[in-house]
């Protein structure tokens, strides 16, 4: 999955799941790691990072 596809998928996931999108991406990453699907796990890691960038920094 290239960077454009990753960003597009992350945006779609954010629209569909809202604040739960990052947690879902992390869960799917862990599931794929456990199954030994390293390429798919890497895709989910990149999606999770893209979602975190979209969310922006934490504010206190």
PDB file of N, CA, C and O in Angstrom:
ATOM      1  N   UNK A   1       0.855  -1.166   0.000  1.00  0.00           N
ATOM      2  CA  UNK A   1       0.000   0.000   0.000  1.00  0.00           C
ATOM      3  C   UNK A   1       0.900   1.227   0.000  1.00  0.00           C
ATOM      4  O   UNK A   1       1.783   1.356   0.848  1.00  0.00           O
ATOM      5  N   UNK A   2       0.678   2.122  -0.945  1.00  0.00           N
ATOM      6  CA  UNK A   2       1.512   3.321  -1.008  1.00  0.00           C
ATOM      7  C   UNK A   2       0.960   4.411  -0.087  1.00  0.00           C
ATOM      8  O   UNK A   2      -0.094   4.237   0.527  1.00  0.00           O
ATOM      9  N   UNK A   3       1.665   5.514   0.004  1.00  0.00           N
ATOM     10  CA  UNK A   3       1.322   6.576   0.947  1.00  0.00           C
ATOM     11  C   UNK A   3      -0.050   7.188   0.658  1.00  0.00           C
ATOM     12  O   UNK A   3      -0.792   7.513   1.585  1.00  0.00           O
ATOM     13  N   UNK A   4      -0.381   7.344  -0.602  1.00  0.00           N
ATOM     14  CA  UNK A   4      -1.679   7.932  -0.962  1.00  0.00           C
ATOM     15  C   UNK A   4      -2.814   7.002  -0.548  1.00  0.00           C
ATOM     16  O   UNK A   4      -3.809   7.451   0.022  1.00  0.00           O
ATOM     17  N   UNK A   5      -2.672   5.714  -0.831  1.00  0.00           N
ATOM     18  CA  UNK A   5      -3.688   4.747  -0.438  1.00  0.00           C
ATOM     19  C   UNK A   5      -3.827   4.689   1.086  1.00  0.00           C
ATOM     20  O   UNK A   5      -4.937   4.590   1.609  1.00  0.00           O
ATOM     21  N   UNK A   6      -2.707   4.751   1.786  1.00  0.00           N
ATOM     22  CA  UNK A   6      -2.725   4.729   3.245  1.00  0.00           C
ATOM     23  C   UNK A   6      -3.513   5.917   3.782  1.00  0.00           C
ATOM     24  O   UNK A   6      -4.352   5.755   4.669  1.00  0.00           O
ATOM     25  N   UNK A   7      -3.253   7.092   3.258  1.00  0.00           N
ATOM     26  CA  UNK A   7      -3.944   8.299   3.701  1.00  0.00           C
ATOM     27  C   UNK A   7      -5.430   8.230   3.378  1.00  0.00           C
ATOM     28  O   UNK A   7      -6.265   8.603   4.202  1.00  0.00           O
ATOM     29  N   UNK A   8      -5.760   7.757   2.191  1.00  0.00           N
ATOM     30  CA  UNK A   8      -7.163   7.641   1.812  1.00  0.00           C
ATOM     31  C   UNK A   8      -7.900   6.664   2.717  1.00  0.00           C
ATOM     32  O   UNK A   8      -9.022   6.937   3.144  1.00  0.00           O
ATOM     33  N   UNK A   9      -7.281   5.537   3.010  1.00  0.00           N
ATOM     34  CA  UNK A   9      -7.909   4.550   3.867  1.00  0.00           C
ATOM     35  C   UNK A   9      -8.054   5.085   5.289  1.00  0.00           C
ATOM     36  O   UNK A   9      -9.071   4.853   5.943  1.00  0.00           O
ATOM     37  N   UNK A  10      -7.042   5.794   5.761  1.00  0.00           N
ATOM     38  CA  UNK A  10      -7.098   6.373   7.098  1.00  0.00           C
ATOM     39  C   UNK A  10      -8.229   7.397   7.201  1.00  0.00           C
ATOM     40  O   UNK A  10      -8.949   7.424   8.199  1.00  0.00           O
ATOM     41  N   UNK A  11      -8.391   8.232   6.186  1.00  0.00           N
ATOM     42  CA  UNK A  11      -9.485   9.219   6.192  1.00  0.00           C
ATOM     43  C   UNK A  11     -10.839   8.530   6.214  1.00  0.00           C
ATOM     44  O   UNK A  11     -11.735   8.932   6.957  1.00  0.00           O
ATOM     45  N   UNK A  12     -10.990   7.492   5.398  1.00  0.00           N
ATOM     46  CA  UNK A  12     -12.257   6.762   5.358  1.00  0.00           C
ATOM     47  C   UNK A  12     -12.544   6.098   6.705  1.00  0.00           C
ATOM     48  O   UNK A  12     -13.681   6.113   7.176  1.00  0.00           O
ATOM     49  N   UNK A  13     -11.531   5.527   7.313  1.00  0.00           N
ATOM     50  CA  UNK A  13     -11.701   4.888   8.611  1.00  0.00           C
ATOM     51  C   UNK A  13     -12.048   5.923   9.678  1.00  0.00           C
ATOM     52  O   UNK A  13     -12.875   5.650  10.548  1.00  0.00           O
ATOM     53  N   UNK A  14     -11.438   7.095   9.627  1.00  0.00           N
ATOM     54  CA  UNK A  14     -11.723   8.158  10.588  1.00  0.00           C
ATOM     55  C   UNK A  14     -13.171   8.631  10.436  1.00  0.00           C
ATOM     56  O   UNK A  14     -13.847   8.893  11.431  1.00  0.00           O
ATOM     57  N   UNK A  15     -13.638   8.738   9.213  1.00  0.00           N
ATOM     58  CA  UNK A  15     -15.020   9.155   8.992  1.00  0.00           C
ATOM     59  C   UNK A  15     -15.998   8.096   9.484  1.00  0.00           C
ATOM     60  O   UNK A  15     -17.049   8.425  10.034  1.00  0.00           O
ATOM     61  N   UNK A  16     -15.659   6.839   9.288  1.00  0.00           N
ATOM     62  CA  UNK A  16     -16.552   5.754   9.666  1.00  0.00           C
ATOM     63  C   UNK A  16     -16.551   5.483  11.167  1.00  0.00           C
ATOM     64  O   UNK A  16     -17.604   5.219  11.747  1.00  0.00           O
ATOM     65  N   UNK A  17     -15.385   5.546  11.799  1.00  0.00           N
ATOM     66  CA  UNK A  17     -15.248   5.139  13.202  1.00  0.00           C
ATOM     67  C   UNK A  17     -14.998   6.285  14.170  1.00  0.00           C
ATOM     68  O   UNK A  17     -15.115   6.107  15.382  1.00  0.00           O
ATOM     69  N   UNK A  18     -14.656   7.456  13.652  1.00  0.00           N
ATOM     70  CA  UNK A  18     -14.415   8.601  14.529  1.00  0.00           C
ATOM     71  C   UNK A  18     -13.228   8.366  15.450  1.00  0.00           C
ATOM     72  O   UNK A  18     -12.160   7.939  15.012  1.00  0.00           O
ATOM     73  N   UNK A  19     -13.429   8.651  16.732  1.00  0.00           N
ATOM     74  CA  UNK A  19     -12.340   8.557  17.693  1.00  0.00           C
ATOM     75  C   UNK A  19     -11.875   7.122  17.944  1.00  0.00           C
ATOM     76  O   UNK A  19     -10.822   6.914  18.546  1.00  0.00           O
ATOM     77  N   UNK A  20     -12.634   6.146  17.497  1.00  0.00           N
ATOM     78  CA  UNK A  20     -12.260   4.739  17.694  1.00  0.00           C
ATOM     79  C   UNK A  20     -11.384   4.200  16.568  1.00  0.00           C
ATOM     80  O   UNK A  20     -10.959   3.046  16.616  1.00  0.00           O
ATOM     81  N   UNK A  21     -11.112   5.014  15.565  1.00  0.00           N
ATOM     82  CA  UNK A  21     -10.372   4.570  14.390  1.00  0.00           C
ATOM     83  C   UNK A  21      -8.945   4.141  14.732  1.00  0.00           C
ATOM     84  O   UNK A  21      -8.466   3.128  14.223  1.00  0.00           O
ATOM     85  N   UNK A  22      -8.270   4.894  15.580  1.00  0.00           N
ATOM     86  CA  UNK A  22      -6.884   4.572  15.924  1.00  0.00           C
ATOM     87  C   UNK A  22      -6.825   3.248  16.679  1.00  0.00           C
ATOM     88  O   UNK A  22      -5.951   2.419  16.425  1.00  0.00           O
ATOM     89  N   UNK A  23      -7.750   3.057  17.600  1.00  0.00           N
ATOM     90  CA  UNK A  23      -7.784   1.805  18.360  1.00  0.00           C
ATOM     91  C   UNK A  23      -8.068   0.619  17.438  1.00  0.00           C
ATOM     92  O   UNK A  23      -7.481  -0.450  17.605  1.00  0.00           O
ATOM     93  N   UNK A  24      -8.955   0.800  16.480  1.00  0.00           N
ATOM     94  CA  UNK A  24      -9.264  -0.284  15.549  1.00  0.00           C
ATOM     95  C   UNK A  24      -8.050  -0.625  14.691  1.00  0.00           C
ATOM     96  O   UNK A  24      -7.753  -1.800  14.474  1.00  0.00           O
ATOM     97  N   UNK A  25      -7.352   0.389  14.206  1.00  0.00           N
ATOM     98  CA  UNK A  25      -6.158   0.147  13.396  1.00  0.00           C
ATOM     99  C   UNK A  25      -5.096  -0.584  14.213  1.00  0.00           C
ATOM    100  O   UNK A  25      -4.440  -1.493  13.705  1.00  0.00           O
ATOM    101  N   UNK A  26      -4.924  -0.194  15.472  1.00  0.00           N
ATOM    102  CA  UNK A  26      -3.942  -0.854  16.335  1.00  0.00           C
ATOM    103  C   UNK A  26      -4.332  -2.313  16.583  1.00  0.00           C
ATOM    104  O   UNK A  26      -3.476  -3.197  16.594  1.00  0.00           O
ATOM    105  N   UNK A  27      -5.605  -2.552  16.778  1.00  0.00           N
ATOM    106  CA  UNK A  27      -6.079  -3.924  17.004  1.00  0.00           C
ATOM    107  C   UNK A  27      -5.836  -4.791  15.772  1.00  0.00           C
ATOM    108  O   UNK A  27      -5.366  -5.923  15.885  1.00  0.00           O
ATOM    109  N   UNK A  28      -6.156  -4.259  14.608  1.00  0.00           N
ATOM    110  CA  UNK A  28      -5.930  -5.033  13.376  1.00  0.00           C
ATOM    111  C   UNK A  28      -4.446  -5.276  13.134  1.00  0.00           C
ATOM    112  O   UNK A  28      -4.062  -6.327  12.620  1.00  0.00           O
ATOM    113  N   UNK A  29      -3.609  -4.306  13.503  1.00  0.00           N
ATOM    114  CA  UNK A  29      -2.167  -4.483  13.373  1.00  0.00           C
ATOM    115  C   UNK A  29      -1.704  -5.651  14.250  1.00  0.00           C
ATOM    116  O   UNK A  29      -0.959  -6.520  13.796  1.00  0.00           O
ATOM    117  N   UNK A  30      -2.150  -5.662  15.507  1.00  0.00           N
ATOM    118  CA  UNK A  30      -1.762  -6.739  16.429  1.00  0.00           C
ATOM    119  C   UNK A  30      -2.280  -8.097  15.961  1.00  0.00           C
ATOM    120  O   UNK A  30      -1.565  -9.095  16.055  1.00  0.00           O
ATOM    121  N   UNK A  31      -3.509  -8.146  15.459  1.00  0.00           N
ATOM    122  CA  UNK A  31      -4.081  -9.406  14.972  1.00  0.00           C
ATOM    123  C   UNK A  31      -3.254  -9.974  13.823  1.00  0.00           C
ATOM    124  O   UNK A  31      -2.983 -11.174  13.775  1.00  0.00           O
ATOM    125  N   UNK A  32      -2.857  -9.102  12.900  1.00  0.00           N
ATOM    126  CA  UNK A  32      -2.065  -9.556  11.764  1.00  0.00           C
ATOM    127  C   UNK A  32      -0.660  -9.965  12.179  1.00  0.00           C
ATOM    128  O   UNK A  32      -0.098 -10.904  11.613  1.00  0.00           O
ATOM    129  N   UNK A  33      -0.086  -9.277  13.155  1.00  0.00           N
ATOM    130  CA  UNK A  33       1.220  -9.684  13.670  1.00  0.00           C
ATOM    131  C   UNK A  33       1.136 -11.076  14.289  1.00  0.00           C
ATOM    132  O   UNK A  33       2.023 -11.905  14.088  1.00  0.00           O
ATOM    133  N   UNK A  34       0.064 -11.330  15.042  1.00  0.00           N
ATOM    134  CA  UNK A  34      -0.107 -12.630  15.693  1.00  0.00           C
ATOM    135  C   UNK A  34      -0.283 -13.753  14.677  1.00  0.00           C
ATOM    136  O   UNK A  34       0.132 -14.885  14.924  1.00  0.00           O
ATOM    137  N   UNK A  35      -0.893 -13.445  13.539  1.00  0.00           N
ATOM    138  CA  UNK A  35      -1.105 -14.436  12.486  1.00  0.00           C
ATOM    139  C   UNK A  35       0.127 -14.602  11.603  1.00  0.00           C
ATOM    140  O   UNK A  35       0.186 -15.515  10.779  1.00  0.00           O
ATOM    141  N   UNK A  36       1.109 -13.722  11.774  1.00  0.00           N
ATOM    142  CA  UNK A  36       2.313 -13.791  10.959  1.00  0.00           C
ATOM    143  C   UNK A  36       2.198 -13.052   9.636  1.00  0.00           C
ATOM    144  O   UNK A  36       3.055 -13.203   8.766  1.00  0.00           O
ATOM    145  N   UNK A  37       1.146 -12.252   9.476  1.00  0.00           N
ATOM    146  CA  UNK A  37       0.955 -11.458   8.259  1.00  0.00           C
ATOM    147  C   UNK A  37       1.698 -10.134   8.408  1.00  0.00           C
ATOM    148  O   UNK A  37       1.093  -9.098   8.682  1.00  0.00           O
ATOM    149  N   UNK A  38       3.000 -10.180   8.226  1.00  0.00           N
ATOM    150  CA  UNK A  38       3.813  -8.996   8.496  1.00  0.00           C
ATOM    151  C   UNK A  38       3.520  -7.836   7.550  1.00  0.00           C
ATOM    152  O   UNK A  38       3.533  -6.680   7.972  1.00  0.00           O
ATOM    153  N   UNK A  39       3.256  -8.128   6.278  1.00  0.00           N
ATOM    154  CA  UNK A  39       2.975  -7.054   5.319  1.00  0.00           C
ATOM    155  C   UNK A  39       1.668  -6.355   5.672  1.00  0.00           C
ATOM    156  O   UNK A  39       1.594  -5.127   5.637  1.00  0.00           O
ATOM    157  N   UNK A  40       0.646  -7.121   6.008  1.00  0.00           N
ATOM    158  CA  UNK A  40      -0.643  -6.541   6.381  1.00  0.00           C
ATOM    159  C   UNK A  40      -0.521  -5.775   7.700  1.00  0.00           C
ATOM    160  O   UNK A  40      -1.119  -4.711   7.856  1.00  0.00           O
ATOM    161  N   UNK A  41       0.246  -6.309   8.644  1.00  0.00           N
ATOM    162  CA  UNK A  41       0.472  -5.615   9.916  1.00  0.00           C
ATOM    163  C   UNK A  41       1.171  -4.276   9.679  1.00  0.00           C
ATOM    164  O   UNK A  41       0.850  -3.281  10.328  1.00  0.00           O
ATOM    165  N   UNK A  42       2.110  -4.256   8.763  1.00  0.00           N
ATOM    166  CA  UNK A  42       2.816  -3.009   8.434  1.00  0.00           C
ATOM    167  C   UNK A  42       1.862  -1.994   7.815  1.00  0.00           C
ATOM    168  O   UNK A  42       1.946  -0.803   8.117  1.00  0.00           O
ATOM    169  N   UNK A  43       0.953  -2.453   6.951  1.00  0.00           N
ATOM    170  CA  UNK A  43      -0.054  -1.551   6.382  1.00  0.00           C
ATOM    171  C   UNK A  43      -0.883  -0.921   7.488  1.00  0.00           C
ATOM    172  O   UNK A  43      -1.125   0.285   7.464  1.00  0.00           O
ATOM    173  N   UNK A  44      -1.324  -1.716   8.456  1.00  0.00           N
ATOM    174  CA  UNK A  44      -2.140  -1.195   9.561  1.00  0.00           C
ATOM    175  C   UNK A  44      -1.325  -0.264  10.456  1.00  0.00           C
ATOM    176  O   UNK A  44      -1.871   0.695  11.002  1.00  0.00           O
ATOM    177  N   UNK A  45      -0.038  -0.527  10.612  1.00  0.00           N
ATOM    178  CA  UNK A  45       0.809   0.376  11.402  1.00  0.00           C
ATOM    179  C   UNK A  45       0.864   1.739  10.732  1.00  0.00           C
ATOM    180  O   UNK A  45       0.764   2.769  11.400  1.00  0.00           O
ATOM    181  N   UNK A  46       1.021   1.747   9.424  1.00  0.00           N
ATOM    182  CA  UNK A  46       1.069   3.018   8.682  1.00  0.00           C
ATOM    183  C   UNK A  46      -0.266   3.747   8.746  1.00  0.00           C
ATOM    184  O   UNK A  46      -0.301   4.972   8.867  1.00  0.00           O
ATOM    185  N   UNK A  47      -1.357   3.008   8.665  1.00  0.00           N
ATOM    186  CA  UNK A  47      -2.681   3.616   8.776  1.00  0.00           C
ATOM    187  C   UNK A  47      -2.853   4.234  10.161  1.00  0.00           C
ATOM    188  O   UNK A  47      -3.372   5.343  10.288  1.00  0.00           O
ATOM    189  N   UNK A  48      -2.417   3.514  11.205  1.00  0.00           N
ATOM    190  CA  UNK A  48      -2.511   4.025  12.577  1.00  0.00           C
ATOM    191  C   UNK A  48      -1.712   5.318  12.719  1.00  0.00           C
ATOM    192  O   UNK A  48      -2.180   6.269  13.345  1.00  0.00           O
ATOM    193  N   UNK A  49      -0.523   5.360  12.148  1.00  0.00           N
ATOM    194  CA  UNK A  49       0.297   6.572  12.211  1.00  0.00           C
ATOM    195  C   UNK A  49      -0.356   7.728  11.457  1.00  0.00           C
ATOM    196  O   UNK A  49      -0.323   8.868  11.921  1.00  0.00           O
ATOM    197  N   UNK A  50      -0.949   7.440  10.297  1.00  0.00           N
ATOM    198  CA  UNK A  50      -1.644   8.482   9.533  1.00  0.00           C
ATOM    199  C   UNK A  50      -2.825   9.026  10.325  1.00  0.00           C
ATOM    200  O   UNK A  50      -3.078  10.231  10.316  1.00  0.00           O
ATOM    201  N   UNK A  51      -3.547   8.150  11.008  1.00  0.00           N
ATOM    202  CA  UNK A  51      -4.674   8.585  11.841  1.00  0.00           C
ATOM    203  C   UNK A  51      -4.187   9.472  12.986  1.00  0.00           C
ATOM    204  O   UNK A  51      -4.821  10.479  13.305  1.00  0.00           O
ATOM    205  N   UNK A  52      -3.075   9.105  13.597  1.00  0.00           N
ATOM    206  CA  UNK A  52      -2.530   9.899  14.694  1.00  0.00           C
ATOM    207  C   UNK A  52      -2.123  11.286  14.207  1.00  0.00           C
ATOM    208  O   UNK A  52      -2.302  12.270  14.924  1.00  0.00           O
ATOM    209  N   UNK A  53      -1.581  11.370  13.007  1.00  0.00           N
ATOM    210  CA  UNK A  53      -1.214  12.666  12.440  1.00  0.00           C
ATOM    211  C   UNK A  53      -2.445  13.517  12.167  1.00  0.00           C
ATOM    212  O   UNK A  53      -2.433  14.727  12.389  1.00  0.00           O
ATOM    213  N   UNK A  54      -3.509  12.881  11.683  1.00  0.00           N
ATOM    214  CA  UNK A  54      -4.747  13.609  11.411  1.00  0.00           C
ATOM    215  C   UNK A  54      -5.360  14.165  12.686  1.00  0.00           C
ATOM    216  O   UNK A  54      -5.919  15.261  12.694  1.00  0.00           O
ATOM    217  N   UNK A  55      -5.249  13.397  13.759  1.00  0.00           N
ATOM    218  CA  UNK A  55      -5.833  13.798  15.035  1.00  0.00           C
ATOM    219  C   UNK A  55      -5.095  15.002  15.592  1.00  0.00           C
ATOM    220  O   UNK A  55      -5.716  15.883  16.186  1.00  0.00           O
ATOM    221  N   UNK A  56      -3.798  15.056  15.413  1.00  0.00           N
ATOM    222  CA  UNK A  56      -3.004  16.165  15.914  1.00  0.00           C
ATOM    223  C   UNK A  56      -2.507  15.913  17.317  1.00  0.00           C
ATOM    224  O   UNK A  56      -2.754  14.847  17.880  1.00  0.00           O
ATOM    225  N   UNK A  57      -1.800  16.894  17.901  1.00  0.00           N
ATOM    226  CA  UNK A  57      -1.213  16.719  19.224  1.00  0.00           C
ATOM    227  C   UNK A  57      -2.274  16.745  20.318  1.00  0.00           C
ATOM    228  O   UNK A  57      -3.354  17.314  20.160  1.00  0.00           O
ATOM    229  N   UNK A  58      -1.926  16.107  21.434  1.00  0.00           N
ATOM    230  CA  UNK A  58      -2.795  16.152  22.613  1.00  0.00           C
ATOM    231  C   UNK A  58      -2.749  17.543  23.214  1.00  0.00           C
ATOM    232  O   UNK A  58      -1.710  18.203  23.201  1.00  0.00           O
ATOM    233  N   UNK A  59      -3.870  17.979  23.735  1.00  0.00           N
ATOM    234  CA  UNK A  59      -3.916  19.269  24.413  1.00  0.00           C
ATOM    235  C   UNK A  59      -4.280  19.043  25.870  1.00  0.00           C
ATOM    236  O   UNK A  59      -5.086  18.170  26.192  1.00  0.00           O
ATOM    237  N   UNK A  60      -3.689  19.823  26.732  1.00  0.00           N
ATOM    238  CA  UNK A  60      -4.025  19.678  28.158  1.00  0.00           C
ATOM    239  C   UNK A  60      -4.572  20.967  28.714  1.00  0.00           C
ATOM    240  O   UNK A  60      -4.909  21.036  29.896  1.00  0.00           O
TER     241      UNK A  60
END
